[in-house]
Amino acid sequence: MNSYPINPSRLGVRPAPALVQQLLIGAFGWMGAGLALTAAVTYLVATNPAMIASVATLVLPLVIGQVILAVVIQAAINKVSPTVSLGLFFIYAATMGLTIGVVVSHYPGASVTAAFISSAAMFGGAAVFGITTKRDLSGLGGIASMAVIGLIVAMVVNMLLASSPLGWLISLVGVALFTILTAYDVQKITSGQYAAITSTAERASIVAALHLYLDFVNLFLFMLRLFGGSRR
């Protein structure tokens, strides 16, 4: 879901600097707005025991719905208006706040803060690397994308085994993979890869924002598991 077959830079085609700037501002702007909405909903849920109990009973259908919605946003990006795509993105961000609110309610506030700060630092560093590096990250990003599938399988296995050492290792691998994917997705913006698969810069910014949003959220959740320590 995080890779596309088209890579203009491999053909020697680079988008104009003004377009790159527009795409970066749009992608990070929408990603930031989505994260702000997620954070607001997360706070409302995590600080309300009644909401935690209610949302906890709906976690599975919420997760399934989120996966479907993420696929729909990307599949329909060129078939619906940017306004509709953006609306779906914000619905997705709001529902993520519901599930994350339940997750963070099980961790001390200090752990949540440490995980967020660490995730922001890792994400920022990876984003800067993705913008500035001259190395083609397509191969590395493709491997990381496929490795995420293995990571999901390992998480399911660990749910059955309830192994703390394996859980810790999974979290480390998760942090590494989504740090790589952050740099990869940012490079796809600067190389014009997102623009190549969409008909407008606005659409490219929205689908890029979704990918960056997913990178950050997953990075945060794996960091939270590392910093979690003793649960409440």
C-alpha positions as CSV (number, residue, x, y, z in Angstrom):
1,M,0.0,0.0,0.0
2,N,2.9,2.3,0.4
3,S,4.6,1.8,-3.0
4,Y,3.7,2.6,-6.6
5,P,5.3,1.3,-9.8
6,I,5.9,4.7,-11.3
7,N,9.0,6.6,-10.3
8,P,9.7,9.7,-12.5
9,S,13.2,10.2,-11.1
10,R,14.3,6.9,-12.6
11,L,13.4,8.3,-16.0
12,G,15.5,11.4,-15.3
13,V,12.4,13.5,-14.7
14,R,12.3,15.8,-11.7
15,P,9.3,18.0,-10.7
16,A,9.9,21.8,-10.6
17,P,11.2,23.1,-7.2
18,A,8.0,25.2,-6.9
19,L,5.8,22.0,-7.3
20,V,8.0,20.1,-4.8
21,Q,7.5,22.9,-2.3
22,Q,3.8,22.9,-2.9
23,L,3.5,19.1,-2.5
24,L,5.6,19.1,0.7
25,I,3.6,22.0,2.3
26,G,0.3,20.3,1.3
27,A,1.2,16.8,2.4
28,F,2.7,17.9,5.8
29,G,-0.1,20.4,6.3
30,W,-2.9,17.9,5.9
31,M,-0.9,15.3,7.8
32,G,-0.6,17.7,10.7
33,A,-4.3,18.6,10.6
34,G,-5.1,14.9,10.7
35,L,-2.8,14.2,13.6
36,A,-4.3,17.2,15.5
37,L,-7.8,15.7,15.0
38,T,-6.6,12.3,16.1
39,A,-5.0,13.8,19.2
40,A,-8.1,15.7,20.1
41,V,-10.3,12.6,19.8
42,T,-7.7,10.5,21.6
43,Y,-7.7,12.9,24.6
44,L,-11.5,12.9,24.8
45,V,-11.6,9.1,24.9
46,A,-8.6,8.5,27.1
47,T,-9.9,10.9,29.8
48,N,-13.4,9.5,29.8
49,P,-13.8,6.0,31.4
50,A,-17.3,5.6,30.0
51,M,-16.0,6.3,26.4
52,I,-13.1,4.0,26.9
53,A,-15.5,1.2,27.8
54,S,-17.8,2.0,24.9
55,V,-15.1,2.2,22.3
56,A,-13.3,-0.9,23.6
57,T,-16.3,-3.0,22.5
58,L,-16.0,-1.6,19.0
59,V,-12.3,-1.9,18.4
60,L,-12.4,-4.8,16.0
61,P,-15.0,-3.3,13.6
62,L,-13.3,0.1,13.9
63,V,-9.9,-1.4,12.8
64,I,-11.6,-3.3,9.9
65,G,-13.4,-0.1,8.9
66,Q,-10.1,1.9,9.1
67,V,-8.3,-0.6,6.8
68,I,-11.1,-0.4,4.3
69,L,-11.3,3.4,4.4
70,A,-7.5,3.7,3.9
71,V,-7.8,1.5,0.8
72,V,-10.8,3.4,-0.5
73,I,-9.1,6.8,-0.2
74,Q,-6.1,5.6,-2.2
75,A,-8.1,3.7,-4.8
76,A,-10.6,6.5,-5.4
77,I,-8.1,9.4,-5.2
78,N,-8.5,10.1,-9.0
79,K,-12.2,9.3,-9.1
80,V,-13.7,11.6,-6.5
81,S,-13.1,15.3,-5.8
82,P,-10.2,16.4,-3.5
83,T,-12.8,17.6,-1.1
84,V,-14.4,14.2,-0.8
85,S,-10.9,12.5,-0.4
86,L,-10.0,15.0,2.3
87,G,-13.3,14.4,4.1
88,L,-12.6,10.7,4.1
89,F,-9.1,11.3,5.4
90,F,-10.4,13.3,8.3
91,I,-13.0,10.7,9.1
92,Y,-10.2,8.2,9.1
93,A,-8.1,10.4,11.4
94,A,-11.1,10.8,13.8
95,T,-11.7,7.0,14.0
96,M,-8.0,6.5,14.6
97,G,-8.4,8.8,17.6
98,L,-11.0,6.5,19.0
99,T,-8.8,3.4,18.9
100,I,-5.7,5.2,20.0
101,G,-7.6,6.7,22.9
102,V,-8.3,3.2,24.2
103,V,-4.6,2.2,23.7
104,V,-3.0,5.1,25.5
105,S,-5.5,4.8,28.4
106,H,-3.5,1.7,29.4
107,Y,-0.2,3.6,29.7
108,P,1.1,6.2,32.1
109,G,1.0,9.8,30.9
110,A,4.8,10.0,31.1
111,S,5.2,7.1,28.7
112,V,2.8,8.6,26.2
113,T,4.6,11.9,26.3
114,A,8.0,10.2,25.9
115,A,6.8,8.1,23.0
116,F,5.3,11.1,21.3
117,I,8.4,13.2,21.6
118,S,10.6,10.3,20.5
119,S,8.4,9.6,17.5
120,A,8.3,13.2,16.5
121,A,12.1,13.3,16.6
122,M,12.5,10.1,14.6
123,F,9.9,11.2,12.1
124,G,11.4,14.6,11.7
125,G,14.9,13.2,11.2
126,A,13.7,10.6,8.6
127,A,11.7,13.3,6.8
128,V,14.7,15.6,6.5
129,F,16.8,12.6,5.3
130,G,14.1,11.8,2.7
131,I,14.2,15.4,1.4
132,T,18.0,15.8,1.3
133,T,19.4,12.4,0.4
134,K,20.4,11.8,-3.2
135,R,20.2,8.1,-2.7
136,D,17.3,6.3,-4.3
137,L,15.3,4.7,-1.5
138,S,12.9,2.8,-3.7
139,G,14.6,-0.5,-3.1
140,L,14.9,-0.1,0.6
141,G,11.3,1.3,0.9
142,G,9.9,-1.6,-1.1
143,I,11.6,-4.1,1.2
144,A,10.3,-2.2,4.3
145,S,6.8,-2.2,2.9
146,M,6.9,-6.0,2.4
147,A,8.5,-6.5,5.8
148,V,5.5,-4.8,7.4
149,I,3.4,-7.9,6.4
150,G,5.8,-10.1,8.3
151,L,5.7,-7.7,11.2
152,I,1.9,-8.1,11.3
153,V,2.2,-11.9,11.3
154,A,4.7,-11.7,14.1
155,M,2.4,-9.5,16.1
156,V,-0.4,-12.0,15.7
157,V,1.9,-14.8,16.8
158,N,3.0,-12.8,19.8
159,M,-0.6,-12.3,20.8
160,L,-0.9,-16.0,21.1
161,L,2.4,-16.6,22.8
162,A,2.3,-13.5,25.0
163,S,6.1,-13.3,24.9
164,S,7.5,-10.1,26.4
165,P,11.0,-10.5,24.7
166,L,9.3,-11.1,21.3
167,G,7.0,-8.1,21.9
168,W,10.0,-5.9,22.6
169,L,11.8,-7.1,19.5
170,I,8.7,-6.5,17.4
171,S,8.5,-2.9,18.7
172,L,12.1,-2.3,17.8
173,V,11.6,-3.7,14.3
174,G,8.4,-1.7,13.9
175,V,10.2,1.6,14.8
176,A,12.9,0.8,12.3
177,L,10.5,-0.1,9.5
178,F,8.3,3.0,9.8
179,T,11.3,5.3,10.1
180,I,12.5,3.9,6.8
181,L,9.1,4.2,5.3
182,T,8.9,7.9,6.4
183,A,12.1,8.7,4.5
184,Y,10.9,6.7,1.6
185,D,7.4,8.4,1.4
186,V,8.9,11.8,1.7
187,Q,11.3,11.1,-1.1
188,K,8.3,9.9,-3.2
189,I,6.9,13.4,-2.7
190,T,10.1,15.2,-3.8
191,S,10.7,12.9,-6.8
192,G,7.2,13.5,-8.1
193,Q,6.0,9.9,-7.6
194,Y,2.8,10.9,-5.9
195,A,2.1,13.6,-8.5
196,A,2.6,11.1,-11.3
197,I,-0.2,8.9,-10.1
198,T,-2.7,11.7,-9.5
199,S,-4.2,14.3,-11.8
200,T,-3.6,17.3,-9.5
201,A,-1.1,18.5,-6.9
202,E,-3.9,18.7,-4.4
203,R,-4.8,15.0,-4.8
204,A,-1.1,14.1,-4.6
205,S,-0.8,16.0,-1.3
206,I,-3.8,14.2,0.2
207,V,-2.6,10.7,-0.6
208,A,0.9,11.6,0.5
209,A,-0.5,13.0,3.7
210,L,-2.3,9.7,4.4
211,H,0.9,7.8,4.0
212,L,2.9,10.1,6.2
213,Y,0.1,10.1,8.8
214,L,0.2,6.3,8.8
215,D,4.0,6.3,9.2
216,F,3.8,8.7,12.2
217,V,0.9,6.9,14.0
218,N,2.6,3.5,13.6
219,L,5.9,4.9,14.7
220,F,4.2,6.4,17.8
221,L,2.4,3.1,18.7
222,F,5.5,1.1,18.5
223,M,7.4,3.7,20.5
224,L,4.7,3.6,23.1
225,R,5.2,-0.2,23.5
226,L,8.9,0.4,24.1
227,F,8.3,3.3,26.6
228,G,5.2,1.7,28.1
229,G,7.0,0.2,31.1
230,S,4.4,-0.8,33.7
231,R,0.8,-0.4,32.6
232,R,-1.8,1.2,34.8
